[in-house]
Amino acid sequence: MRFMVMIKANEKSEAGKMPSAELIAAMGRFNEEMVKAGVMLAGEGLQASSKGARVRFKKDGARQVFDGPFAETKELVAGFWLIQTKSREEAIEWVKRCPCESGDEGEIEIRQVFEAADFPSDVLTPDERAREDRLRTELEKRASNK
């Protein structure tokens, strides 16, 4: 099972304040543990929303672009991991071990990623499943060539 693990932003991350050297080192050790355990598939920190944009899709098909920053800091994502575990409970146990800045409060959201098998055949047709397989193979090939 794959899970997207989203680290919620806070006032410091939205202000562009870098984490402490101690937190960076602890996070590096945590990432290394997950890689060695075969759990971590990807993970990155994200720039503040002031450097981002949102695209809103309108009913009439129009697209509207909004530049950051965005108001609701607690709803923003400051970083993420894509992990693979045997269960939701295992994903939760990994996230509970995540280091955090001393004296800070935070929140991490865990969401299971849809797999092709989760979609009924009338939604993900055999042709669409084949396309999905081709795209995943191409992505894996690109990743291994880096």
BANU-774558 format. One record per residue (C-alpha): residue number from 1; residue in one letter; x, y, z. Coordinates in pm, 1 decimal. Each point is the difference from the previous one (the first is absolute). Layout:
BEGIN
+-----+---------+----------+----------+----------+
| num | residuo |       c1 |       c2 |       c3 |
+-----+---------+----------+----------+----------+
| NUM |       A |        X |        Y |        Z |
...
+-----+---------+----------+----------+----------+
***
This chain:
BEGIN
+-----+---------+----------+----------+----------+
| num | residuo |       c1 |       c2 |       c3 |
+-----+---------+----------+----------+----------+
|   1 |       M |      0.0 |      0.0 |      0.0 |
|   2 |       R |    127.9 |    342.7 |    -88.7 |
|   3 |       F |    -66.7 |    307.3 |    211.5 |
|   4 |       M |     55.0 |    369.6 |    -54.5 |
|   5 |       V |    124.8 |    148.4 |    324.4 |
|   6 |       M |    -47.6 |    377.7 |      7.6 |
|   7 |       I |    177.7 |    221.5 |    250.2 |
|   8 |       K |   -223.9 |    297.1 |     73.1 |
|   9 |       A |    144.4 |    349.4 |    -28.4 |
|  10 |       N |     25.6 |    243.6 |    288.6 |
|  11 |       E |     77.7 |    368.7 |     37.4 |
|  12 |       K |    375.7 |    -67.9 |     -3.8 |
|  13 |       S |     -2.4 |   -211.7 |   -316.5 |
|  14 |       E |   -228.5 |    249.4 |   -176.0 |
|  15 |       A |    238.9 |    281.3 |     97.0 |
|  16 |       G |    281.4 |   -192.6 |   -170.5 |
|  17 |       K |    182.4 |    -68.5 |    328.4 |
|  18 |       M |    228.9 |   -299.5 |    -34.1 |
|  19 |       P |    -16.4 |   -281.1 |    257.0 |
|  20 |       S |    279.9 |    -25.1 |    254.2 |
|  21 |       A |    317.6 |   -193.8 |    -81.1 |
|  22 |       E |   -104.4 |   -250.1 |    267.6 |
|  23 |       L |   -335.9 |    -63.7 |   -166.8 |
|  24 |       I |    161.8 |    -33.0 |   -344.1 |
|  25 |       A |    242.1 |   -260.2 |    141.4 |
|  26 |       A |   -279.7 |   -188.4 |    179.4 |
|  27 |       M |   -214.2 |      6.1 |   -314.3 |
|  28 |       G |    294.3 |   -134.0 |   -201.7 |
|  29 |       R |     38.6 |   -291.1 |    243.0 |
|  30 |       F |   -375.9 |    -65.6 |    -12.4 |
|  31 |       N |      2.1 |      2.4 |   -381.9 |
|  32 |       E |    297.4 |   -236.1 |      1.0 |
|  33 |       E |   -187.9 |   -240.8 |    229.0 |
|  34 |       M |   -300.9 |      0.8 |   -231.7 |
|  35 |       V |    216.9 |    -54.5 |   -309.8 |
|  36 |       K |    188.3 |   -288.4 |    165.1 |
|  37 |       A |   -332.8 |   -156.7 |    106.4 |
|  38 |       G |   -127.8 |     27.4 |   -357.5 |
|  39 |       V |   -284.4 |    230.2 |    105.7 |
|  40 |       M |     90.2 |    337.9 |   -153.9 |
|  41 |       L |    -70.2 |     41.4 |   -370.7 |
|  42 |       A |     41.3 |    380.5 |    -18.2 |
|  43 |       G |      8.8 |    300.3 |    226.9 |
|  44 |       E |     63.3 |    372.5 |    -24.8 |
|  45 |       G |    -53.4 |    327.9 |    178.4 |
|  46 |       L |   -202.1 |    268.6 |   -175.8 |
|  47 |       Q |     66.5 |    371.8 |    -37.4 |
|  48 |       A |   -240.3 |    243.9 |    169.2 |
|  49 |       S |   -334.6 |     57.8 |   -171.9 |
|  50 |       S |    114.9 |    353.4 |    -89.4 |
|  51 |       K |    201.3 |   -168.7 |   -276.5 |
|  52 |       G |   -294.3 |   -210.7 |   -114.8 |
|  53 |       A |   -323.8 |     30.0 |   -191.9 |
|  54 |       R |   -342.6 |   -161.7 |    -10.9 |
|  55 |       V |   -207.1 |    -71.3 |   -306.6 |
|  56 |       R |   -375.7 |     -3.6 |     47.5 |
|  57 |       F |   -210.6 |   -189.6 |   -255.0 |
|  58 |       K |   -330.0 |    171.3 |    -68.4 |
|  59 |       K |   -327.7 |   -168.0 |   -101.0 |
|  60 |       D |     19.3 |    168.8 |   -340.3 |
|  61 |       G |    343.2 |   -155.7 |    -66.2 |
|  62 |       A |    196.7 |    318.2 |     72.8 |
|  63 |       R |    311.8 |    -13.1 |    213.1 |
|  64 |       Q |     77.5 |    269.2 |    255.4 |
|  65 |       V |    351.1 |     41.1 |    143.6 |
|  66 |       F |     65.7 |    130.6 |    350.9 |
|  67 |       D |    352.8 |     85.4 |    110.8 |
|  68 |       G |    107.8 |    -75.0 |    357.4 |
|  69 |       P |     29.5 |     58.1 |    284.3 |
|  70 |       F |   -313.8 |   -173.1 |    119.3 |
|  71 |       A |   -185.1 |    100.3 |    315.5 |
|  72 |       E |    -72.0 |   -322.5 |    188.4 |
|  73 |       T |    349.0 |   -108.4 |    106.4 |
|  74 |       K |   -128.9 |   -303.7 |    192.0 |
|  75 |       E |   -148.2 |   -135.6 |   -324.4 |
|  76 |       L |    327.3 |     24.9 |   -195.9 |
|  77 |       V |    259.6 |   -271.3 |    -53.3 |
|  78 |       A |    364.9 |     72.1 |     85.3 |
|  79 |       G |    141.0 |   -335.5 |   -105.5 |
|  80 |       F |    -89.8 |   -355.4 |    -86.1 |
|  81 |       W |    105.3 |   -361.1 |    -14.4 |
|  82 |       L |   -133.6 |   -272.2 |   -221.7 |
|  83 |       I |     35.2 |   -320.7 |    198.4 |
|  84 |       Q |    -90.4 |   -363.6 |    -52.3 |
|  85 |       T |   -103.7 |   -213.6 |    296.0 |
|  86 |       K |   -196.7 |   -317.5 |     58.8 |
|  87 |       S |   -281.4 |    183.4 |    180.2 |
|  88 |       R |   -141.2 |    334.2 |    109.8 |
|  89 |       E |    107.6 |    -84.1 |    354.2 |
|  90 |       E |    361.8 |    -47.2 |   -111.0 |
|  91 |       A |    -10.7 |    337.0 |   -179.7 |
|  92 |       I |   -129.8 |    163.2 |    318.2 |
|  93 |       E |    278.9 |   -159.7 |    206.2 |
|  94 |       W |    263.3 |    141.5 |   -237.3 |
|  95 |       V |   -154.3 |    347.7 |     12.3 |
|  96 |       K |    -17.2 |     -6.2 |    380.9 |
|  97 |       R |    381.0 |    -34.9 |     -2.6 |
|  98 |       C |     49.5 |    311.1 |   -215.6 |
|  99 |       P |    226.9 |    256.5 |    166.1 |
| 100 |       C |   -136.5 |    348.6 |     67.9 |
| 101 |       E |    142.3 |    335.0 |    105.1 |
| 102 |       S |     23.6 |     29.4 |    377.6 |
| 103 |       G |   -271.0 |    225.9 |    139.1 |
| 104 |       D |   -206.2 |     -3.5 |   -320.4 |
| 105 |       E |   -335.1 |   -160.8 |    -61.8 |
| 106 |       G |    -87.0 |   -151.4 |   -333.1 |
| 107 |       E |   -215.2 |   -241.7 |   -189.3 |
| 108 |       I |     65.7 |   -264.7 |   -260.9 |
| 109 |       E |   -276.9 |   -140.1 |   -218.6 |
| 110 |       I |     10.6 |   -354.6 |   -138.7 |
| 111 |       R |   -206.7 |    -89.2 |   -307.6 |
| 112 |       Q |     -5.2 |   -330.8 |   -186.0 |
| 113 |       V |     82.5 |     23.4 |   -369.8 |
| 114 |       F |   -246.8 |   -150.2 |   -246.3 |
| 115 |       E |    131.9 |   -306.7 |   -180.5 |
| 116 |       A |   -130.8 |   -118.8 |   -337.2 |
| 117 |       A |   -170.8 |   -292.2 |    174.7 |
| 118 |       D |   -210.5 |    246.7 |    202.1 |
| 119 |       F |   -189.9 |    113.1 |   -311.0 |
| 120 |       P |   -288.9 |   -202.8 |   -144.7 |
| 121 |       S |     43.9 |   -125.4 |   -357.6 |
| 122 |       D |   -267.6 |    234.5 |   -135.4 |
| 123 |       V |    205.1 |    297.0 |    125.2 |
| 124 |       L |    351.7 |   -124.1 |    -71.9 |
| 125 |       T |    -46.2 |   -194.5 |   -321.2 |
| 126 |       P |    255.0 |   -255.7 |   -125.0 |
| 127 |       D |    137.8 |    264.4 |   -238.1 |
| 128 |       E |     37.6 |    249.9 |    284.3 |
| 129 |       R |    163.7 |   -265.6 |    220.7 |
| 130 |       A |    247.7 |    -74.2 |   -280.9 |
| 131 |       R |     74.9 |    371.2 |    -34.4 |
| 132 |       E |     52.3 |     25.5 |    376.2 |
| 133 |       D |    242.3 |   -295.7 |    -10.4 |
| 134 |       R |    194.4 |    157.7 |   -290.3 |
| 135 |       L |     27.7 |    331.8 |    184.4 |
| 136 |       R |    119.4 |   -164.7 |    322.2 |
| 137 |       T |    259.1 |   -200.4 |   -194.5 |
| 138 |       E |    122.7 |    320.1 |   -167.3 |
| 139 |       L |     21.9 |    181.8 |    332.4 |
| 140 |       E |    195.1 |   -285.2 |    158.7 |
| 141 |       K |    235.4 |     -7.0 |   -300.1 |
| 142 |       R |     63.3 |    374.5 |     26.9 |
| 143 |       A |     60.8 |    -22.7 |    372.6 |
| 144 |       S |    254.1 |   -279.3 |    -42.2 |
| 145 |       N |    189.2 |    196.5 |   -268.7 |
| 146 |       K |     69.8 |    295.7 |    231.2 |
+-----+---------+----------+----------+----------+
***
